[in-house]
Amino acid sequence: MNVTLSYLEICEKAVRAGGKVLLEKWGRVAVHEKGRADLVTEADLVSQETVRRTIFDAFPDHDLVGEEDPPGRQESTIRSEYRWIVDPLDGTTNYVHRVPHFSVSLALERRGELLAGAIYDPVADECFTAGRGEGSRLNGNPIRTSGVARLSDALAAIGFPAVVRPDSPDLRAFFEAVTACQAIRRTGSAALNLAYVAAGRFDACWSFSTKAWDAAAGALLIREAGGAVTDPRGTPFVLDCGHFLASATPPLHRELLALMARAGL
């Protein structure tokens, strides 16, 4: 039995279960602020618990960390070398405003190596999956990055932190990129940005403000789809940091790194 595929089957099952919760509660939940402009709903919490139960039913000796864990839980409960990383609702602001663009993101890592990942858009019923050495798929069909090699041909996706300040690196990168790329989009879901790069819909995306649960599954998707992922400054992608620069091809990645340098980042 292929162990990676077994992990991937549970990964997909879990994100689909979480996504079902999000659809059931869409438009019917109270909203709270974790911080200024940083929203959370009952749906985030129930989705994460649904994902947690799905994983522990299959792998009770594994660990799970997620965006909606209580402060300190991520560090205090790690016992296993296998760690699942979940964002139960990536795109909460979209969800609250009933914009149909949000997702559940889940990945499994062992000793820093990503083994399986899935990102599920429940509105479109699109499930992006990747297993280490198994390639990337969308609803079971193989996907690849676009092959775009020049910034002038690239459709890029960006994100901003909950509170944007004039000196925010994401904003500085945007000002440099907006005249260099063919076009830029801000979708409100970092996980789906990454999934779209893997599927060849976007050609690049980056963020200086994401966490591990935003980027873990997407980083594996892009690598398995033939793209490049690093830290925004070109150093190796650090999972527990979560900041990323992702591109369809190495030549495009080099152009983006040069752009970031011009922005003083």
KOLFISE-515011 format. One record per residue: residue number from 1; chain; x, y, z of N, C-alpha, C in turn. Coordinates in nm, 2 decimals, padded with zeros to 4 digits. Atoms other than C-alpha are relative to their C-alpha. Layout:
> k,c,nc1,nc2,nc3,cac1,cac2,cac3,cc1,cc2,cc3
> NUM,A,X,Y,Z,X,Y,Z,X,Y,Z;
...
REM end
This chain:
> k,c,nc1,nc2,nc3,cac1,cac2,cac3,cc1,cc2,cc3
> 1,A,00.08,-00.12,00.00,00.00,00.00,00.00,00.09,00.12,00.00;
> 2,A,-00.07,-00.13,00.00,00.13,00.35,-00.09,-00.04,00.08,00.12;
> 3,A,00.03,-00.08,-00.12,00.15,00.53,00.25,-00.04,00.14,-00.03;
> 4,A,00.03,-00.14,00.03,00.15,00.87,00.09,-00.14,00.02,-00.05;
> 5,A,00.14,-00.01,00.05,-00.17,00.80,-00.10,-00.10,-00.02,00.11;
> 6,A,00.09,00.02,-00.11,-00.33,00.68,00.22,-00.01,00.13,00.08;
> 7,A,00.01,-00.13,-00.07,-00.24,01.01,00.39,-00.08,00.10,-00.09;
> 8,A,00.07,-00.10,00.09,-00.37,01.20,00.08,-00.15,-00.03,00.00;
> 9,A,00.14,00.04,00.00,-00.70,01.01,00.09,-00.07,00.06,00.12;
> 10,A,00.05,-00.06,-00.12,-00.76,01.12,00.45,00.00,00.15,-00.01;
> 11,A,-00.01,-00.14,00.01,-00.64,01.47,00.37,-00.12,00.06,-00.08;
> 12,A,00.11,-00.05,00.08,-00.90,01.51,00.09,-00.13,-00.02,00.08;
> 13,A,00.12,00.03,-00.08,-01.17,01.35,00.31,-00.03,00.11,00.10;
> 14,A,00.01,-00.10,-00.11,-01.10,01.60,00.59,-00.04,00.14,-00.06;
> 15,A,00.03,-00.13,00.05,-01.10,01.91,00.37,-00.14,00.01,-00.06;
> 16,A,00.13,00.00,00.05,-01.42,01.81,00.20,-00.11,00.00,00.11;
> 17,A,00.09,00.00,-00.11,-01.59,01.75,00.54,00.00,00.14,00.06;
> 18,A,00.00,-00.14,-00.05,-01.47,02.09,00.66,-00.07,00.10,-00.09;
> 19,A,00.07,-00.08,00.10,-01.60,02.25,00.34,-00.15,-00.01,00.01;
> 20,A,00.15,00.02,-00.02,-01.94,02.10,00.39,-00.05,00.08,00.11;
> 21,A,00.04,-00.09,-00.12,-01.96,02.27,00.73,-00.01,00.14,-00.04;
> 22,A,00.00,-00.14,00.04,-01.87,02.60,00.57,-00.12,00.04,-00.08;
> 23,A,00.12,-00.03,00.08,-02.15,02.58,00.32,-00.12,-00.01,00.08;
> 24,A,00.12,00.01,-00.09,-02.40,02.47,00.58,-00.02,00.13,00.08;
> 25,A,00.01,-00.11,-00.09,-02.32,02.77,00.79,00.01,00.14,-00.07;
> 26,A,-00.02,-00.12,00.08,-02.26,03.03,00.52,-00.12,00.09,00.01;
> 27,A,00.11,-00.10,-00.01,-02.46,03.34,00.59,-00.08,-00.01,00.13;
> 28,A,00.08,00.03,-00.12,-02.58,03.21,00.93,00.08,00.00,00.12;
> 29,A,-00.09,00.01,-00.11,-02.30,03.27,01.17,00.03,00.14,00.05;
> 30,A,-00.04,-00.13,-00.06,-02.20,03.54,01.42,00.15,00.02,-00.03;
> 31,A,-00.14,-00.04,00.04,-01.87,03.72,01.35,00.07,00.07,00.12;
> 32,A,-00.08,-00.07,-00.10,-01.60,03.82,01.60,00.13,00.04,-00.05;
> 33,A,-00.13,-00.04,00.04,-01.27,04.00,01.58,00.10,-00.06,00.09;
> 34,A,-00.12,00.05,-00.08,-00.95,03.82,01.69,00.09,00.12,00.03;
> 35,A,-00.08,-00.12,00.00,-00.77,04.15,01.63,-00.06,00.10,-00.10;
> 36,A,00.05,-00.10,00.09,-00.82,04.46,01.43,-00.01,-00.05,-00.15;
> 37,A,00.03,00.05,00.14,-00.98,04.35,01.09,00.03,-00.14,-00.02;
> 38,A,-00.03,00.14,00.00,-00.90,03.99,01.18,-00.12,-00.08,00.05;
> 39,A,00.13,00.06,-00.03,-01.23,03.80,01.17,00.01,-00.15,00.03;
> 40,A,00.01,00.15,-00.02,-01.33,03.46,01.30,-00.15,-00.02,00.02;
> 41,A,00.14,00.03,-00.01,-01.67,03.29,01.29,-00.01,-00.14,00.06;
> 42,A,00.02,00.14,-00.05,-01.83,02.98,01.44,00.03,-00.10,-00.10;
> 43,A,-00.03,00.09,00.11,-01.78,02.82,01.10,00.14,-00.04,00.00;
> 44,A,-00.14,00.03,-00.01,-01.40,02.85,01.14,00.02,-00.11,00.10;
> 45,A,-00.02,00.09,-00.11,-01.42,02.67,01.47,-00.06,-00.14,-00.03;
> 46,A,00.06,00.13,00.02,-01.66,02.39,01.37,00.07,-00.07,-00.12;
> 47,A,-00.08,00.06,00.11,-01.47,02.33,01.04,00.13,-00.06,00.05;
> 48,A,-00.12,00.05,-00.05,-01.15,02.29,01.23,-00.02,-00.13,00.08;
> 49,A,00.03,00.11,-00.09,-01.30,02.05,01.48,-00.04,-00.12,-00.09;
> 50,A,00.04,00.10,00.09,-01.45,01.85,01.19,00.12,-00.06,-00.07;
> 51,A,-00.12,00.05,00.06,-01.11,01.82,01.02,00.08,-00.08,00.10;
> 52,A,-00.08,00.06,-00.10,-00.95,01.73,01.35,-00.06,-00.15,00.03;
> 53,A,00.06,00.13,-00.02,-01.20,01.44,01.41,00.03,-00.10,-00.11;
> 54,A,-00.03,00.08,00.11,-01.15,01.31,01.06,00.14,-00.06,00.00;
> 55,A,-00.14,00.05,-00.01,-00.78,01.29,01.10,00.03,-00.09,00.11;
> 56,A,-00.03,00.08,-00.12,-00.77,01.15,01.45,-00.08,-00.14,-00.01;
> 57,A,00.06,00.13,00.02,-01.02,00.88,01.35,00.09,-00.10,-00.08;
> 58,A,-00.08,00.08,00.08,-00.77,00.76,01.10,00.14,-00.02,00.06;
> 59,A,-00.14,00.00,-00.05,-00.44,00.85,01.27,00.00,00.06,00.14;
> 60,A,00.02,-00.06,-00.14,-00.50,00.89,01.65,00.13,00.04,00.06;
> 61,A,-00.13,-00.03,-00.06,-00.12,00.91,01.72,00.06,00.12,-00.07;
> 62,A,-00.05,-00.12,00.07,-00.07,01.21,01.49,-00.03,00.13,00.08;
> 63,A,00.04,-00.13,-00.05,-00.08,01.58,01.59,-00.06,00.09,-00.10;
> 64,A,00.06,-00.10,00.09,-00.27,01.87,01.45,00.01,00.13,00.06;
> 65,A,00.00,-00.14,-00.04,-00.22,02.24,01.46,-00.08,00.08,-00.10;
> 66,A,00.08,-00.08,00.09,-00.45,02.50,01.32,-00.02,00.14,00.04;
> 67,A,00.01,-00.14,-00.02,-00.53,02.86,01.29,-00.08,00.04,00.12;
> 68,A,00.09,-00.03,-00.11,-00.81,02.85,01.54,00.03,-00.07,00.13;
> 69,A,-00.05,00.06,-00.13,-00.61,02.67,01.82,00.01,00.11,00.10;
> 70,A,-00.02,-00.10,-00.10,-00.61,02.85,02.15,00.15,00.04,00.01;
> 71,A,-00.15,-00.04,-00.01,-00.28,03.05,02.21,00.08,-00.10,00.07;
> 72,A,-00.10,00.10,-00.07,00.01,02.82,02.29,-00.03,-00.14,-00.03;
> 73,A,00.04,00.14,00.03,-00.17,02.51,02.18,00.10,-00.07,-00.10;
> 74,A,-00.09,00.05,00.10,00.05,02.47,01.87,00.13,-00.05,00.06;
> 75,A,-00.13,00.04,-00.06,00.36,02.44,02.08,-00.01,-00.10,00.10;
> 76,A,00.01,00.08,-00.12,00.23,02.26,02.38,-00.05,-00.14,-00.03;
> 77,A,00.06,00.13,00.02,00.06,01.96,02.22,00.08,-00.09,-00.10;
> 78,A,-00.07,00.08,00.10,00.32,01.83,01.97,00.07,-00.11,00.07;
> 79,A,-00.06,00.12,-00.05,00.41,01.47,02.05,00.05,-00.09,-00.11;
> 80,A,-00.03,00.09,00.11,00.43,01.29,01.72,00.09,00.07,-00.10;
> 81,A,-00.08,-00.05,00.11,00.67,01.33,01.43,-00.09,00.04,-00.12;
> 82,A,00.10,-00.03,00.10,00.36,01.36,01.21,-00.09,00.11,00.04;
> 83,A,00.08,-00.12,-00.04,00.19,01.70,01.22,-00.09,00.04,-00.12;
> 84,A,00.09,-00.05,00.09,-00.12,01.80,01.03,-00.02,00.15,00.03;
> 85,A,00.01,-00.15,-00.01,-00.15,02.18,00.96,-00.13,00.04,-00.08;
> 86,A,00.13,-00.03,00.06,-00.50,02.32,00.89,-00.03,00.15,00.02;
> 87,A,00.07,-00.12,00.00,-00.66,02.64,00.80,-00.14,-00.03,-00.03;
> 88,A,00.14,00.05,00.02,-01.03,02.56,00.84,-00.09,00.09,-00.08;
> 89,A,00.07,-00.09,00.09,-01.15,02.87,00.66,00.10,00.11,-00.04;
> 90,A,-00.09,-00.10,00.05,-00.90,03.06,00.45,-00.08,00.09,-00.10;
> 91,A,00.09,-00.09,00.08,-01.08,03.37,00.32,-00.12,00.04,00.09;
> 92,A,00.12,-00.03,-00.09,-01.29,03.45,00.63,-00.07,00.13,-00.03;
> 93,A,00.06,-00.13,00.03,-01.35,03.81,00.53,-00.09,-00.02,-00.12;
> 94,A,00.08,00.03,00.11,-01.48,03.69,00.19,-00.13,-00.08,00.05;
> 95,A,00.11,00.08,-00.06,-01.70,03.43,00.38,-00.10,00.09,00.07;
> 96,A,00.09,-00.08,-00.08,-01.84,03.69,00.61,-00.08,00.09,-00.09;
> 97,A,00.07,-00.09,00.09,-01.93,03.92,00.32,-00.07,-00.07,-00.11;
> 98,A,00.07,00.09,00.10,-02.08,03.63,00.12,00.06,00.01,-00.14;
> 99,A,-00.07,00.01,00.13,-01.81,03.65,-00.15,00.04,-00.15,-00.02;
> 100,A,-00.02,00.15,00.02,-01.79,03.29,-00.29,00.14,-00.04,-00.04;
> 101,A,-00.14,00.04,00.03,-01.41,03.25,-00.27,00.07,-00.02,00.13;
> 102,A,-00.06,00.04,-00.12,-01.28,03.07,00.03,00.03,-00.15,00.00;
> 103,A,-00.04,00.14,00.01,-01.13,02.73,00.11,00.04,-00.05,00.14;
> 104,A,-00.05,00.08,-00.11,-01.02,02.47,00.36,00.14,-00.05,-00.05;
> 105,A,-00.14,00.04,00.04,-00.64,02.40,00.35,00.06,-00.09,00.11;
> 106,A,-00.05,00.10,-00.10,-00.47,02.10,00.51,00.12,-00.07,-00.06;
> 107,A,-00.12,00.07,00.04,-00.12,01.95,00.49,00.05,-00.09,00.11;
> 108,A,-00.07,00.09,-00.10,00.08,01.67,00.66,00.15,00.02,-00.02;
> 109,A,-00.14,-00.01,00.01,00.44,01.72,00.74,00.06,-00.10,00.10;
> 110,A,-00.08,00.09,-00.09,00.70,01.48,00.90,00.14,00.05,00.00;
> 111,A,-00.13,-00.05,-00.02,01.02,01.63,01.03,00.03,00.11,-00.10;
> 112,A,-00.02,-00.11,00.09,00.98,01.94,00.81,-00.03,-00.03,-00.14;
> 113,A,00.02,00.03,00.14,00.90,01.75,00.49,-00.15,-00.02,-00.02;
> 114,A,00.14,00.01,00.03,00.56,01.79,00.34,-00.03,-00.13,-00.08;
> 115,A,00.03,00.12,00.06,00.40,01.46,00.25,-00.13,00.00,-00.08;
> 116,A,00.13,00.00,00.07,00.04,01.54,00.15,-00.07,00.13,00.03;
> 117,A,00.07,-00.13,-00.02,-00.18,01.85,00.10,-00.12,00.00,-00.08;
> 118,A,00.13,-00.02,00.08,-00.53,01.95,-00.01,-00.05,00.13,00.03;
> 119,A,00.07,-00.12,-00.01,-00.71,02.27,-00.07,-00.13,-00.01,-00.07;
> 120,A,00.13,00.02,00.05,-01.08,02.26,-00.11,-00.09,00.13,-00.01;
> 121,A,00.09,-00.11,00.02,-01.31,02.53,-00.25,-00.14,-00.06,-00.01;
> 122,A,00.13,00.07,00.00,-01.66,02.41,-00.15,-00.10,00.07,-00.09;
> 123,A,00.10,-00.07,00.09,-01.85,02.67,-00.36,00.02,-00.06,-00.14;
> 124,A,-00.02,00.05,00.13,-01.69,02.55,-00.68,00.02,-00.15,00.00;
> 125,A,-00.02,00.15,-00.02,-01.65,02.19,-00.55,00.13,-00.04,-00.07;
> 126,A,-00.13,00.03,00.05,-01.28,02.20,-00.65,00.09,-00.04,00.11;
> 127,A,-00.10,00.05,-00.10,-01.03,01.99,-00.45,00.13,-00.02,-00.07;
> 128,A,-00.13,00.01,00.05,-00.67,02.05,-00.53,00.08,-00.09,00.10;
> 129,A,-00.07,00.09,-00.08,-00.45,01.77,-00.40,00.14,-00.03,-00.05;
> 130,A,-00.14,00.04,00.04,-00.08,01.67,-00.40,00.06,-00.09,00.11;
> 131,A,-00.08,00.09,-00.09,00.13,01.39,-00.25,00.14,00.00,-00.04;
> 132,A,-00.14,00.00,00.03,00.50,01.38,-00.23,00.04,-00.10,-00.10;
> 133,A,-00.04,00.09,00.10,00.63,01.23,-00.55,-00.12,-00.05,-00.09;
> 134,A,00.12,00.05,00.07,00.27,01.18,-00.68,-00.06,00.10,-00.09;
> 135,A,00.06,-00.10,00.09,00.21,01.50,-00.87,-00.11,00.08,00.07;
> 136,A,00.11,-00.08,-00.05,-00.07,01.75,-00.82,-00.13,-00.03,-00.09;
> 137,A,00.13,00.03,00.07,-00.44,01.70,-00.92,-00.11,00.10,00.04;
> 138,A,00.13,-00.08,-00.02,-00.77,01.89,-00.94,-00.11,-00.09,-00.02;
> 139,A,00.11,00.09,00.01,-01.06,01.67,-00.87,00.04,-00.13,-00.07;
> 140,A,-00.05,00.13,00.05,-00.85,01.37,-00.96,00.08,00.01,-00.13;
> 141,A,-00.07,-00.01,00.13,-00.71,01.51,-01.29,00.13,00.07,00.02;
> 142,A,-00.13,-00.06,-00.02,-00.34,01.60,-01.32,00.00,00.15,-00.04;
> 143,A,-00.01,-00.14,00.03,-00.25,01.97,-01.32,00.15,00.04,00.00;
> 144,A,-00.14,-00.05,00.01,00.07,02.16,-01.41,00.00,00.15,00.01;
> 145,A,-00.01,-00.14,00.01,00.19,02.52,-01.37,00.00,00.05,-00.14;
> 146,A,00.02,-00.05,00.14,00.15,02.75,-01.67,00.11,00.00,-00.09;
> 147,A,-00.12,-00.01,00.09,00.50,02.76,-01.80,00.04,00.14,-00.04;
> 148,A,-00.03,-00.14,00.02,00.50,03.14,-01.81,00.14,00.04,00.05;
> 149,A,-00.14,-00.02,-00.04,00.86,03.26,-01.79,00.04,00.15,00.02;
> 150,A,-00.03,-00.15,-00.01,00.84,03.65,-01.80,-00.11,00.07,00.08;
> 151,A,00.09,-00.08,-00.08,00.69,03.90,-01.56,-00.10,00.07,-00.09;
> 152,A,00.09,-00.07,00.09,00.54,04.09,-01.85,-00.12,-00.08,-00.05;
> 153,A,00.10,00.09,00.05,00.33,03.79,-01.94,-00.08,-00.06,00.12;
> 154,A,00.05,00.07,-00.12,00.24,03.69,-01.58,-00.13,00.07,00.06;
> 155,A,00.11,-00.03,-00.08,-00.10,03.71,-01.40,00.04,-00.04,00.14;
> 156,A,-00.04,00.03,-00.14,00.00,03.74,-01.03,-00.11,00.02,00.10;
> 157,A,00.10,-00.02,-00.11,-00.20,03.71,-00.71,00.08,00.04,00.12;
> 158,A,-00.06,-00.05,-00.12,-00.12,03.90,-00.39,-00.09,-00.01,00.12;
> 159,A,00.07,-00.01,-00.13,-00.23,03.92,-00.03,00.05,00.11,00.08;
> 160,A,-00.05,-00.11,-00.09,-00.21,04.19,00.23,-00.03,-00.05,00.15;
> 161,A,00.03,00.04,-00.13,-00.20,04.15,00.61,-00.14,00.07,00.04;
> 162,A,00.13,-00.05,-00.04,-00.52,04.22,00.81,00.01,00.16,00.02;
> 163,A,-00.02,-00.14,-00.01,-00.38,04.57,00.89,00.11,00.04,-00.09;
> 164,A,-00.10,-00.04,00.09,-00.19,04.73,00.61,00.05,00.13,00.04;
> 165,A,-00.06,-00.12,-00.04,00.06,04.99,00.70,00.08,00.05,-00.12;
> 166,A,-00.07,-00.05,00.11,00.25,05.22,00.46,00.13,-00.07,-00.03;
> 167,A,-00.13,00.07,00.02,00.57,05.03,00.51,-00.01,-00.15,00.00;
> 168,A,00.02,00.15,00.01,00.42,04.68,00.48,00.07,-00.06,-00.12;
> 169,A,-00.07,00.06,00.11,00.64,04.46,00.27,-00.09,-00.04,-00.12;
> 170,A,00.09,00.04,00.11,00.34,04.32,00.08,-00.04,00.12,-00.08;
> 171,A,00.04,-00.12,00.07,00.24,04.68,-00.01,00.11,00.05,-00.09;
> 172,A,-00.12,-00.04,00.07,00.59,04.77,-00.12,00.02,-00.09,-00.13;
> 173,A,-00.02,00.09,00.11,00.61,04.46,-00.34,-00.11,00.02,-00.10;
> 174,A,00.11,-00.03,00.09,00.27,04.54,-00.49,00.03,00.12,-00.09;
> 175,A,-00.03,-00.12,00.07,00.38,04.89,-00.59,00.10,-00.03,-00.11;
> 176,A,-00.10,00.04,00.10,00.68,04.74,-00.77,-00.05,-00.09,-00.11;
> 177,A,00.05,00.10,00.09,00.49,04.46,-00.93,-00.11,00.04,-00.10;
> 178,A,00.12,-00.04,00.08,00.18,04.64,-01.06,00.04,00.05,-00.14;
> 179,A,-00.04,-00.05,00.13,00.37,04.80,-01.35,00.09,-00.10,-00.07;
> 180,A,-00.09,00.10,00.06,00.59,04.49,-01.42,-00.08,-00.12,-00.05;
> 181,A,00.07,00.11,00.04,00.33,04.22,-01.44,-00.11,00.03,-00.10;
> 182,A,00.11,-00.02,00.10,00.06,04.17,-01.71,-00.12,00.05,00.08;
> 183,A,00.11,-00.04,-00.09,-00.20,04.20,-01.43,00.02,-00.06,00.14;
> 184,A,-00.01,00.05,-00.13,-00.24,04.15,-01.06,-00.14,-00.02,00.06;
> 185,A,00.12,00.02,-00.07,-00.53,04.01,-00.85,00.02,-00.02,00.15;
> 186,A,00.01,00.02,-00.15,-00.62,04.02,-00.48,-00.13,-00.08,00.02;
> 187,A,00.11,00.09,-00.01,-00.85,03.73,-00.41,-00.06,-00.01,00.14;
> 188,A,00.05,00.02,-00.14,-00.87,03.71,-00.03,00.03,-00.13,00.05;
> 189,A,-00.03,00.14,-00.04,-00.75,03.35,-00.01,00.14,-00.04,-00.04;
> 190,A,-00.13,00.04,00.04,-00.38,03.28,00.00,00.01,-00.14,-00.04;
> 191,A,00.00,00.14,00.04,-00.44,02.91,-00.02,-00.05,-00.02,-00.14;
> 192,A,00.04,00.01,00.13,-00.64,02.94,-00.33,00.09,00.07,-00.10;
> 193,A,-00.10,-00.06,00.09,-00.38,03.17,-00.48,00.10,-00.10,-00.04;
> 194,A,-00.10,00.11,00.02,-00.13,02.89,-00.44,-00.05,-00.11,-00.09;
> 195,A,00.06,00.11,00.07,-00.36,02.63,-00.57,-00.02,00.04,-00.15;
> 196,A,00.01,-00.05,00.14,-00.43,02.85,-00.88,00.13,00.00,-00.07;
> 197,A,-00.13,00.00,00.06,-00.06,02.88,-00.95,00.03,-00.15,-00.04;
> 198,A,-00.03,00.14,00.04,-00.03,02.50,-00.94,-00.09,-00.05,-00.11;
> 199,A,00.09,00.04,00.11,-00.33,02.47,-01.18,00.02,00.08,-00.13;
> 200,A,-00.02,-00.08,00.12,-00.19,02.72,-01.43,-00.09,00.12,-00.02;
> 201,A,00.09,-00.11,00.01,-00.45,02.98,-01.36,00.07,00.14,00.03;
> 202,A,-00.09,-00.11,-00.03,-00.22,03.23,-01.19,00.14,-00.05,-00.04;
> 203,A,-00.14,00.03,00.03,00.15,03.25,-01.28,00.10,00.02,00.12;
> 204,A,-00.09,-00.02,-00.12,00.29,03.37,-00.95,-00.09,00.06,00.11;
> 205,A,00.06,-00.06,-00.11,00.19,03.47,-00.60,00.10,00.01,00.11;
> 206,A,-00.09,-00.02,-00.11,00.36,03.59,-00.28,-00.07,00.06,00.12;
> 207,A,00.05,-00.06,-00.12,00.30,03.69,00.08,00.11,00.01,00.10;
> 208,A,-00.09,-00.02,-00.11,00.51,03.84,00.36,-00.08,-00.01,00.13;
> 209,A,00.08,-00.01,-00.12,00.22,03.80,00.61,-00.08,-00.13,00.03;
> 210,A,00.08,00.12,-00.02,00.09,03.44,00.59,00.07,-00.09,00.11;
> 211,A,-00.05,00.10,-00.10,00.14,03.15,00.84,00.01,-00.13,-00.06;
> 212,A,-00.02,00.13,00.06,00.21,02.79,00.80,-00.13,-00.06,-00.05;
> 213,A,00.12,00.06,00.05,-00.15,02.69,00.77,-00.06,00.06,-00.13;
> 214,A,00.04,-00.06,00.13,-00.20,02.93,00.48,00.07,-00.06,-00.11;
> 215,A,-00.09,00.03,00.11,00.09,02.80,00.28,00.04,-00.14,-00.02;
> 216,A,-00.06,00.14,00.01,00.17,02.44,00.36,-00.05,-00.08,-00.11;
> 217,A,00.05,00.09,00.10,-00.06,02.26,00.13,00.03,00.06,-00.14;
> 218,A,-00.03,-00.06,00.13,-00.01,02.51,-00.15,00.14,-00.01,-00.05;
> 219,A,-00.14,00.02,00.04,00.36,02.49,-00.14,00.03,-00.14,-00.06;
> 220,A,-00.02,00.13,00.06,00.35,02.12,-00.20,-00.07,-00.01,-00.13;
> 221,A,00.07,00.00,00.12,00.09,02.16,-00.47,00.09,00.06,-00.12;
> 222,A,-00.08,-00.07,00.10,00.32,02.40,-00.66,00.12,-00.08,-00.04;
> 223,A,-00.12,00.08,00.02,00.63,02.19,-00.62,-00.03,-00.12,-00.09;
> 224,A,00.04,00.12,00.07,00.45,01.88,-00.74,-00.06,00.03,-00.14;
> 225,A,00.05,-00.04,00.14,00.30,02.07,-01.04,00.11,00.06,-00.08;
> 226,A,-00.11,-00.04,00.08,00.64,02.18,-01.16,00.05,00.15,00.03;
> 227,A,-00.04,-00.14,-00.02,00.67,02.53,-01.01,00.11,00.01,00.11;
> 228,A,-00.11,-00.03,-00.09,00.91,02.70,-00.77,-00.06,00.07,00.12;
> 229,A,00.05,-00.06,-00.13,00.85,02.80,-00.40,00.12,00.03,00.08;
> 230,A,-00.10,-00.04,-00.09,01.09,02.99,-00.18,-00.06,00.10,00.10;
> 231,A,00.03,-00.11,-00.08,01.08,03.25,00.09,00.00,00.12,-00.10;
> 232,A,00.00,-00.11,00.10,01.00,03.59,-00.07,00.13,00.07,-00.03;
> 233,A,-00.14,-00.06,00.02,01.37,03.69,-00.04,00.09,-00.11,-00.07;
> 234,A,-00.07,00.10,00.08,01.48,03.37,-00.22,00.07,-00.11,00.08;
> 235,A,-00.05,00.11,-00.08,01.59,03.16,00.07,-00.10,-00.12,00.00;
> 236,A,00.09,00.11,00.00,01.44,02.81,00.12,-00.13,00.03,00.08;
> 237,A,00.13,-00.01,-00.07,01.07,02.81,00.21,00.00,-00.06,00.14;
> 238,A,00.01,00.05,-00.14,01.03,02.78,00.59,-00.14,-00.02,00.04;
> 239,A,00.14,00.03,-00.02,00.71,02.60,00.67,-00.06,00.07,00.12;
> 240,A,00.05,-00.06,-00.12,00.67,02.74,01.02,-00.01,00.15,00.00;
> 241,A,00.01,-00.14,00.02,00.72,03.09,00.90,-00.12,00.03,-00.09;
> 242,A,00.12,-00.01,00.09,00.47,03.06,00.61,00.01,00.10,-00.10;
> 243,A,-00.01,-00.10,00.11,00.59,03.35,00.40,00.05,-00.07,-00.13;
> 244,A,-00.03,00.08,00.12,00.63,03.25,00.04,00.01,00.09,-00.13;
> 245,A,00.00,-00.05,00.14,00.71,03.35,-00.32,-00.01,-00.13,-00.09;
> 246,A,00.03,00.12,00.08,00.57,03.10,-00.57,-00.02,00.04,-00.15;
> 247,A,00.01,-00.04,00.14,00.61,03.10,-00.95,-00.02,-00.13,-00.08;
> 248,A,00.03,00.11,00.09,00.52,02.88,-01.24,00.13,-00.06,-00.05;
> 249,A,-00.12,00.05,00.06,00.88,02.85,-01.37,00.12,00.06,00.07;
> 250,A,-00.12,-00.07,-00.05,01.24,02.91,-01.25,00.03,00.13,-00.06;
> 251,A,-00.03,-00.13,00.06,01.30,03.19,-01.50,-00.09,00.11,00.06;
> 252,A,00.10,-00.10,-00.06,00.98,03.37,-01.37,00.04,00.03,00.14;
> 253,A,-00.04,-00.01,-00.14,01.10,03.31,-01.02,00.12,00.09,00.02;
> 254,A,-00.12,-00.09,00.00,01.43,03.48,-01.09,-00.04,00.14,-00.02;
> 255,A,00.05,-00.13,00.02,01.25,03.78,-01.23,-00.07,00.06,00.12;
> 256,A,00.07,-00.04,-00.12,01.03,03.80,-00.92,00.10,00.03,00.11;
> 257,A,-00.10,-00.03,-00.10,01.33,03.78,-00.69,00.07,00.13,-00.02;
> 258,A,-00.06,-00.13,00.04,01.49,04.07,-00.88,-00.09,00.11,00.03;
> 259,A,00.10,-00.10,-00.03,01.17,04.26,-00.84,-00.01,00.03,00.15;
> 260,A,00.00,-00.02,-00.14,01.16,04.21,-00.47,00.12,00.07,00.05;
> 261,A,-00.12,-00.07,-00.04,01.52,04.33,-00.44,-00.01,00.15,-00.04;
> 262,A,00.02,-00.14,00.04,01.42,04.65,-00.63,-00.09,00.07,00.10;
> 263,A,00.09,-00.06,-00.10,01.15,04.70,-00.38,00.06,00.01,00.14;
> 264,A,-00.07,-00.01,-00.13,01.41,04.68,-00.10,-00.04,-00.10,00.10;
> 265,A,00.05,00.11,-00.09,01.28,04.35,00.04,00.10,-00.11,00.00;
REM end
